[in-house]
Amino acid sequence: MVWQVFRTSKSPAAPETKASAAGSVVAFHGAGRVAWSPRDTDTLTRVGFLRNPVAFRCVKIIAEAAAAVPVVVQDVDRRFETHPVLDLLAAPNPGQGGAQLMETFYGHLLLSGDAYLEAAGETFSGGPRELYALRSDRMKVVPGSDGWPMAYEYVVGAKKHVFDMRADRIPLLHVKSFHPQDDHYGLSPMQAAAAAVDVHNSASGWSKGLLDNAARPSGAIVYKGADGMGSLASDQYARLIDELESHHQGARNAGRPMLLEGGLDWKPMGFSPSDMEFHRTKEAAARDVALAFGVPPMLLGLPGDNTYANYAEAHRAFYRLTVLPMVSKALAAMSGWLPAIYGETFQIKVDEDNVPALAEERVTLWNRISGAAFLSDAEKRQMLGLPKFEAE
């Protein structure tokens, strides 16, 4: 009773207010804002490579072309016809052939900006018995006090293996793409193409939504009761939604007539022609993805590309500007890693004379150098990238 007296004697309580000063800002954050995918390697691989056909094809066409590039092993004086490194690259491990290993290696380089090769075992000659391409998303750099990597940690579930980079025999090769803001990890083309991948995926989702609704925009069902009120009872609303989902949505229900009961009226809502031309946005996004990876759109079958006079010219530019620079970079890194393990001096280089895409320009180069009478044979061989003397 006493409590009731106090309660009734008090003035009405003031309306509650939000405690957070940012509450009003948060309340309006939802509609209209762009939702981008996270930029970590796992998400980009899943959203870009596994779900986007353009990025998938870009990675596949580059990795497969790079893995098929022929290589030679040579030193200053000769080019080796047979060498343990050639045998190792041809059959690197029991589970993979040479092309499959290098395709995996280049694929990780394109997806994450980092690629790793492990030298396992030891042969009688002192070289590695096997090579393995390790997943870049499982690798972690352990920098030393001087900033250079002193070890790498490879983590699979609860297990972890540490590669000591300061041992006499370095077991791991790390090749990374240029990254201006990271000292230890590379920047992948997938990160640069992430925004275009999101736009392309969203446009594909838009297309699927239109197909599921018979390629027509939805409309509105307007209800006006006999008393002029415009609200349905909860059971009527649930029944109406269930009938629409069951009998009037999806491609199989395209063109099916709708029977509206008393008080219901259908008001179609249309899109303008500019709203329906989202496919142009999708094509522009596809070209941006191809641009980030360095693949001519003509090679991907994208329409509207007139940059190259013909397919052969685009194919040659693809090798010269994208494939060969990446392969040369990887082989240069391998040439600084494997000779130290073998205790020899040699180089692993691209055999440009046997790359089909470069056949025409190599013939032109050979004819031009061969016809230069003022050059000695040694100078001609040097200009062609050959050793000083013929192999015996």
N, C-alpha and C positions, 0 to 999 in steps of 0.2 A: 504493500500500500504506500509505504514511504517512497519507494522508488518510483511509483507511478506519479506521485505528487511532483517530485523533482523533474521527471520527464515532461510532464505537461506544462510545468512552469517555465521551462526553457524556451527560448526563441527557436524557430526552425533552423536546422543545421544548414550551413552554406553548402552549395553543390560542390562535389569533389572535383579537384583539378588534377591534371597529370603532374607526376612528380618530376619527370625528366624534361629538361629544357629542350631536348632534341625530339621529344615525342611528336610534335606537330610535323617535323621534317620527315621522320620515319613513316608517318601515316600516309604520306603522299609519294612514297618511293616506288610503288609497284608499276603502275601502268606506263607504258611508253618507253621504258628504259631498255637499252640493249643488253642482252645476256650473252656474254662471250664464254667460250669453254676455257677451263684452266689451262695454263701453259706448261704444265709439267710433262715430262716425256711419256709417262704412261697414258695420260689423257689424250695427248696429241697423237700417239700411235693408235689408240682405240678410235678416236673421232676421225682422224685423217686417213690413216692407212687402212683400217678395217672397215670404215663406213663410207669413205669418199672415193668414188671410182677414179676421179682425175688424179688425186694425190697417190692413190694405189698404183695407177698405171705409170705415173712419173717415177716413183721409186723402183718399180719393177723394170722398166725399160732402161733406166740408168744402171742399176745394179747388174742386170743380165748382160748389158753391153760391156760394162767395165770388166766383169768376170771373164768374158770371152776374148778380151784383148790379149794377143800373143805377146810373150815376153822372151827376152834373151838374157843370158848370163855371160858377162865378158869382163876382162880386165884391160889393162892398158895395151897389151900386146896382141891379144887374141880373143876370139869369140868361141865359147865352149860349146861343142856339140853334145857332150854329155857332162853332167855335173850333179853332185848330190842334191843341190838346191833345186834343180829342175825336176829330179825324181820326187823330192819332198813336196813341191808345189803341185805335181801331177797327182800324187796320192798322199794327201796330208794326214789322214787318219782313217781308221777302219770304217767309220760311219759316213764319210763324205769324200767326194771326189774334189779335184782342184777347183773346178768351176763352181760347185755348190758351196765350198768353203768361202771363196772370194765373193760370191753373191751375198752370202750372209754377212760377211765383213763390210762390204760396201752398203748393204741395206741398213745396218746399224749406224754407219756413218751418216747416211742421209736422214734417218729418223731421229737420231739423238745428237748428231754432231760429233760423236765419239765412237771409235771402233778399236777393238782389242784383239790381239793375237797372242796366244800362249804357246810357248815352245816346251813340249813335254818329252821326257825321256832323253836318252843319249845313245848315239850309234857308236860303232867302233872308230869311226873317223872323227868323233868328237862333236858332230852336229846333232841337232834335235831329231828325235825319232818321229815325232808327230807334231802337227800344228792344229790348234783349235781356235775358232772365233767365239769369243765370250760375249754374253749379253751385256750391253752397256748400261741397262737400267739396274743391273745388280752390282755394278762396280762403283767403288768409292775411293777417291784419292785421299791419301794420308800425307799431307805436306810436312817437310822437315823444318828445322829452325831457319834454314836459309830460303825457304819458300818453294824449293823444288820438291817434287814427289819423292818421298823416301820409301813408300810402300803403297800398294793397292789392296783394298779389301773387297773380296768377292763373296757376297752374302746370298745364300739360298735357304730360305726358311730360317731355321734356328742354327744352321751351320755357316761357318765363316772360314774362308781361306785367305791368308795374307801372302801377297807376292812381295818379296824383298827386292827393291830396286837398287840397293847398294851392294848387292852380292857381286862376286866376280863374274858369275854367269847370269845375266839379266834374263829373267824368264818371261817377260811380258813386253809387248810393243803396244804403245798407245798412240793412235793417230787421231787428231782432232781438227775440226774445221776452225777457221778464224773466228774468234769472239772478242770484240773490243772491250768487253766489261767483265771478263772472267779469265783468271789466270790458269785454271786447271781443267776446264771443260769447254767444249766447242759449241758453236751455234749451228743448229740444224736448219735446213731450208724449210722444214715443217713449221718451225716457230715463226719464220718470216711469212709463211703462207697461212698461218692460223686463222686470221680474220677472213680471208677469202674462202677457206675451207668451211668456216661456220656459215658464211653467207650461202655457199653452194648447198650445204646440207639443209639449211632452212628453206631454200627454194625447192629442194626435192621434197621436203615435208609438206610444203604448200601445194605442190603438184599432187601429192598423194591425197591430201585433204580434199582437193577439188574432185579427184576421181572418185573418192569414196562418197561424195555428194553429187554424183552424176555430172561432174564438171560444171555445176551451177552454184552460185552463192546462195546461202540460206536466206530464209525470209522470217517473217514474224507472224505468229498466230495471236490475233487480238481477240480478247474476250470482253463481251459487253452483255451483262445480265439484264434480265427483264426490269429490274429496279434501277438500272443505270449504273450499277457498281461494276467495277472491272477486276474483281479478284475471284479466283477459283478456290474451292475448298481443297484441303490438303490431299484427300483421296482422289479428287478429280484431277488435280495437277499431276499426281504420281501416275495415274492411269494414262493421261495424255502423253507424258514423257515416255512411258513404256511403249506405247503404240508407235510413236515417232521413231524410236530407236529400232523397234522390231520390224516395222513394215515400210518405212519411208527413208531409211538411210542406207548407204552402200550402193555399189555398182549394180548389184542384182535387183535392186528396187528402183532402178532408174526409170522414170516415166510413169511410175505407178500412181494412179489417181488417189487423191486424198479425200476422204469423206469427213466433213466437219459437221458436228452436231450443232444444235441450236445455240446461238450466241457466239460462235467461233467464226472468225473471218481470217483468211490468209492474205498477208501483205508481203509480196515478194520484194526483196532488196537486191538491186543489181550493182555491178561494179562498172566503172568507166573503162574505156579501152586502155587507158594508160595503166590502170590498176591490174588489168589482165595481162600486161606485157612483162610479167615478172621473169619470163624465160630469158629476156635480154640481160637482166641482172645476173641470172644463173650463168649465162655464157661469159659475161665479163668476169665473174668470179672464177670460172674455170680457166680463163686465160691468165688471170693473176696467179693462180696456183702453178700453172705451167711456167710462167715467168720466174717465179721464185726458185723453181727447180732447174731452170735452164733448159727446158725441153721446148723446141719449136711447136706451137699449137698444131701446125700441119701434121706432125707425126702422131698426134693424139686424135686426129679426126675432128678437131674443133672448126666450125665454119667461120668464114670471114677473114681468113689469114692470107694476106697477099705480100708478106714480107719477102718470101723467097720465090724465085722464078719457077722452081719445080721441086719435086720431092727429093731428088738427089742432092740438090743444093742445101736443102734443110737438113738432110741426113748428114752431110759433110760438116755443116756448121755445128750440129749436135755433138759430133765426135770432137771437133776441134775446140769448142768452147766449154763443153761440159764433161764429157767422158774422159778424154785424155788428160786434162789437168788434174782430175781427181786420181786417176790411175798413176800418173807420174809422181804425184805427191806421196801416195801410198808406197810405191816401189822405192822412192828415195829414202823413205823412213825404214823400209825393210833392208835396204842396202847399207844403212848405218847400224842395223841391229844384228842381222844374221852373220856377216863376216866376222864380227867379234866372237861369236859363238864357235864358228868353224876355225878361227885362227888364220883366216886367209884374207886376201884383198881381192874383191870383185864387186861388180855392180849388177843390179837387176834393172833392166830397162825395157821400155816398150819396143817391140819389133814393128815399127811403123810400116815397113815394106810389105807386111803380111796382114795389114788391117784393110779389109775390103773397101770400107768407106773412103779410104785415103788413096786408093790405087791410082786414080787419075792424076792427082797432084803430085804423087811420088814419081810417077813416070815423067812428068814435066820437070821435076827437080833433078832427076837422074840425067835427063837429056841436056839440061842447061849446064850442069856441072861437068858432064862428060865432054861437052863441046868447048869448055874453057881451056884453050891450049896453054894459056899463061900460068895455069896451076899445075903443080906437081901431083903425082899420084898420092903422096902422103897428105897433101893439103885437101885433095878431093875426098879422101877417105875420112878425114877429120870433119869436113863439112857435112858429110852424110851420116856422121855419128858412128862410124866403124872404127875398130881397133887399128893400130898402126900397120900391122902386117897381116897377111892372109893366114888363116889357121892351117897348120900343117896336117 
